[in-house]
Amino acid sequence: MRMLARILAVLTVPLLMAPVGPEDRANPAQKEQIEASAKKVKQLQKERIAALKEAADQLSALHKNGRTSFDEVLETRLLALTAELEAAEKPADRITLYKNIVDVLKEYEQWANARVEAARGIAATALKIKARRLDAEIHLEQASTRDAKEGK
């Protein structure tokens, strides 16, 4: 019986000394690589947001001069907001961005419906935009619910 206890003790000690979590198993070089990669992703996200905002500003100016369509302006604004949403880390920021996306999609939907009424657009386009708006509203509600559950 004592022999069995010794064998078990010998076998369990190394298990107790083993690292607990995956972060404990990662060597310092891996941690640095992961941190460097995360930093690079954040930097690339900032560049993407800046490029899309600049494109939206330029397209807006072109639209005022009649050189591009309004849907092009709205699509680029949506791309910029989506990029910001992907980079957002705080739940409150995500909720604000979802609200902004819903607002832009409502504007886009009104524009599409006006085009349908003026016989310059098709109802299917307006319906696709409505579906996108509804999807954004669903995400907004889910984010708001998550934020409320977490107690802000």
C-alpha positions as CSV (number, residue, x, y, z in Angstrom):
1,M,0.0,0.0,0.0
2,R,2.8,2.4,0.8
3,M,4.4,1.6,-2.5
4,L,1.2,2.5,-4.3
5,A,1.1,5.8,-2.4
6,R,4.7,6.6,-3.4
7,I,4.0,5.8,-7.0
8,L,1.0,8.1,-7.0
9,A,2.9,10.8,-5.3
10,V,5.7,10.5,-7.8
11,L,3.2,10.7,-10.7
12,T,1.1,13.6,-9.4
13,V,3.9,16.0,-8.4
14,P,4.9,16.7,-12.0
15,L,1.3,17.3,-12.9
16,L,0.9,19.8,-10.1
17,M,4.0,21.6,-11.2
18,A,2.8,21.9,-14.9
19,P,1.6,25.3,-16.2
20,V,-2.1,25.9,-15.7
21,G,-3.2,28.1,-18.6
22,P,-2.3,28.5,-22.2
23,E,-0.6,31.8,-21.5
24,D,1.6,30.1,-18.9
25,R,2.8,27.6,-21.6
26,A,3.6,30.3,-24.1
27,N,7.3,31.2,-24.0
28,P,8.2,34.9,-23.7
29,A,9.1,35.1,-27.4
30,Q,5.6,33.9,-28.3
31,K,4.1,36.5,-26.0
32,E,6.1,39.3,-27.6
33,Q,5.2,38.0,-31.0
34,I,1.5,38.0,-30.1
35,E,1.7,41.5,-28.6
36,A,3.6,42.8,-31.7
37,S,0.9,41.3,-33.9
38,A,-1.9,42.8,-31.9
39,K,-0.2,46.2,-32.1
40,K,0.3,45.9,-35.8
41,V,-3.4,45.0,-36.3
42,K,-4.5,48.1,-34.3
43,Q,-2.2,50.3,-36.4
44,L,-3.5,48.8,-39.6
45,Q,-7.1,49.3,-38.4
46,K,-6.3,53.0,-37.7
47,E,-4.9,53.4,-41.2
48,R,-8.0,51.7,-42.7
49,I,-10.4,54.0,-40.8
50,A,-8.4,57.1,-41.8
51,A,-8.4,56.0,-45.4
52,L,-12.1,55.3,-45.5
53,K,-13.0,58.6,-43.7
54,E,-10.9,60.5,-46.2
55,A,-12.6,58.6,-49.1
56,A,-16.0,59.4,-47.6
57,D,-15.1,63.1,-47.4
58,Q,-13.8,63.2,-50.9
59,L,-16.9,61.4,-52.3
60,S,-19.1,63.8,-50.4
61,A,-17.4,66.8,-52.0
62,L,-17.7,65.1,-55.4
63,H,-21.4,64.4,-54.8
64,K,-22.0,68.1,-54.0
65,N,-20.5,68.9,-57.5
66,G,-22.6,66.2,-59.1
67,R,-19.6,64.0,-59.9
68,T,-20.6,60.9,-58.0
69,S,-23.8,59.2,-56.8
70,F,-25.2,59.6,-53.3
71,D,-25.2,55.8,-52.8
72,E,-21.4,55.8,-53.3
73,V,-21.1,58.4,-50.5
74,L,-23.3,56.4,-48.2
75,E,-21.6,53.1,-48.9
76,T,-18.2,54.6,-48.1
77,R,-19.6,56.1,-44.9
78,L,-20.9,52.7,-43.9
79,L,-17.5,51.1,-44.7
80,A,-15.8,53.6,-42.4
81,L,-18.3,53.0,-39.6
82,T,-17.9,49.3,-39.9
83,A,-14.1,49.6,-39.8
84,E,-14.5,51.7,-36.6
85,L,-16.8,49.1,-35.2
86,E,-14.3,46.3,-35.8
87,A,-11.6,48.4,-34.0
88,A,-13.8,49.4,-31.1
89,E,-12.9,47.8,-27.8
90,K,-15.5,49.4,-25.3
91,P,-19.1,48.2,-25.4
92,A,-20.3,51.8,-25.1
93,D,-18.3,52.7,-28.3
94,R,-19.7,49.8,-30.1
95,I,-23.3,50.8,-29.2
96,T,-22.6,54.4,-30.4
97,L,-21.2,53.1,-33.7
98,Y,-24.2,50.7,-34.2
99,K,-26.5,53.7,-33.7
100,N,-24.5,55.7,-36.3
101,I,-24.7,52.8,-38.7
102,V,-28.5,52.6,-38.2
103,D,-28.8,56.3,-38.9
104,V,-26.8,56.1,-42.1
105,L,-28.8,53.1,-43.3
106,K,-32.1,54.9,-42.5
107,E,-30.9,57.8,-44.7
108,Y,-29.8,55.4,-47.4
109,E,-33.2,53.6,-47.2
110,Q,-35.1,57.0,-47.6
111,W,-32.9,57.8,-50.6
112,A,-33.6,54.4,-52.1
113,N,-37.3,54.6,-51.5
114,A,-37.4,58.1,-53.1
115,R,-35.7,56.7,-56.1
116,V,-38.3,53.9,-56.4
117,E,-41.1,56.5,-56.1
118,A,-39.5,58.6,-58.8
119,A,-39.1,55.5,-61.0
120,R,-35.4,55.9,-61.0
121,G,-34.6,52.9,-58.8
122,I,-35.9,49.4,-58.1
123,A,-37.8,48.1,-55.1
124,A,-35.3,45.2,-54.6
125,T,-32.5,47.7,-53.9
126,A,-34.6,49.5,-51.3
127,L,-35.5,46.2,-49.7
128,K,-31.8,45.1,-49.5
129,I,-31.0,48.4,-47.8
130,K,-33.9,47.9,-45.4
131,A,-32.6,44.4,-44.6
132,R,-29.2,45.8,-43.8
133,R,-30.7,48.4,-41.6
134,L,-32.7,45.8,-39.7
135,D,-29.6,43.7,-39.3
136,A,-27.8,46.7,-37.8
137,E,-30.7,47.3,-35.5
138,I,-30.6,43.7,-34.3
139,H,-26.9,44.0,-33.6
140,L,-27.5,47.3,-31.7
141,E,-30.2,45.6,-29.6
142,Q,-27.9,42.7,-28.9
143,A,-25.0,45.0,-27.9
144,S,-27.3,47.0,-25.7
145,T,-28.6,43.9,-24.0
146,R,-25.0,42.6,-23.4
147,D,-24.0,46.0,-22.0
148,A,-26.9,46.0,-19.7
149,K,-26.2,42.5,-18.5
150,E,-22.6,43.3,-17.8
151,G,-23.7,46.3,-15.8
152,K,-21.7,48.7,-18.0
